[in-house]
Amino acid sequence: MNIIIVEDRMMARDELKYLLSLHPDVNILGEFETTAEAWQLISSGQVDGAFLDINIATEPGAAGMDLAFRIDRLPLANPPWIVFTTGYEEYALSAHTVTLRLSG
């Protein structure tokens, strides 16, 4: 599995990288602090999955959520799956709603 991590906090990114490194079938293609940095790789079709921080402090609004909508509209045969990451309950609840809408 080729995945990427989009997370603005280095400690959270490092912890996620460590946890994913425990799975031999996971290949981390890249890690990004902003959604703009991640977009080129995502839109290339090389990414199987993305771990997206919902609220990126350096970007307005819920940038990870906005990126998820952009991913959903990509004209790819197999668009990347998405796992939202957050440390805030209110963002987790809204991500759950969005996930239901994207999958249904």
LINQUI-V418340 format. One record per pair of residues at least 24 apart in sequence whose C-alpha atoms are under 6 Angstrom apart, sorted by the first residue. I is the first residue (numbers start at 0). J is the second residue. D is the distance in whole Angstrom. If there is no record, write none. Layout:
i->I j->J d->D
i->I j->J d->D
//
This chain:
i->0 j->24 d->6
i->0 j->25 d->5
i->0 j->26 d->6
i->0 j->47 d->6
i->1 j->26 d->5
i->1 j->27 d->6
i->1 j->46 d->5
i->1 j->47 d->5
i->2 j->27 d->5
i->2 j->28 d->6
i->2 j->46 d->6
i->2 j->47 d->6
i->2 j->48 d->5
i->2 j->49 d->5
i->3 j->27 d->6
i->3 j->28 d->6
i->3 j->29 d->5
i->3 j->30 d->6
i->3 j->49 d->5
i->4 j->30 d->5
i->4 j->49 d->6
i->4 j->50 d->5
i->5 j->30 d->6
i->5 j->31 d->5
i->5 j->32 d->6
i->5 j->51 d->5
i->5 j->52 d->6
i->6 j->32 d->5
i->6 j->52 d->5
i->7 j->32 d->4
i->7 j->55 d->6
i->46 j->79 d->6
i->47 j->79 d->5
i->48 j->79 d->4
i->48 j->80 d->5
i->48 j->81 d->6
i->49 j->81 d->5
i->50 j->81 d->6
i->50 j->82 d->5
i->50 j->83 d->6
i->51 j->83 d->5
i->51 j->84 d->6
i->52 j->83 d->6
i->52 j->84 d->5
i->52 j->85 d->6
i->53 j->85 d->6
//
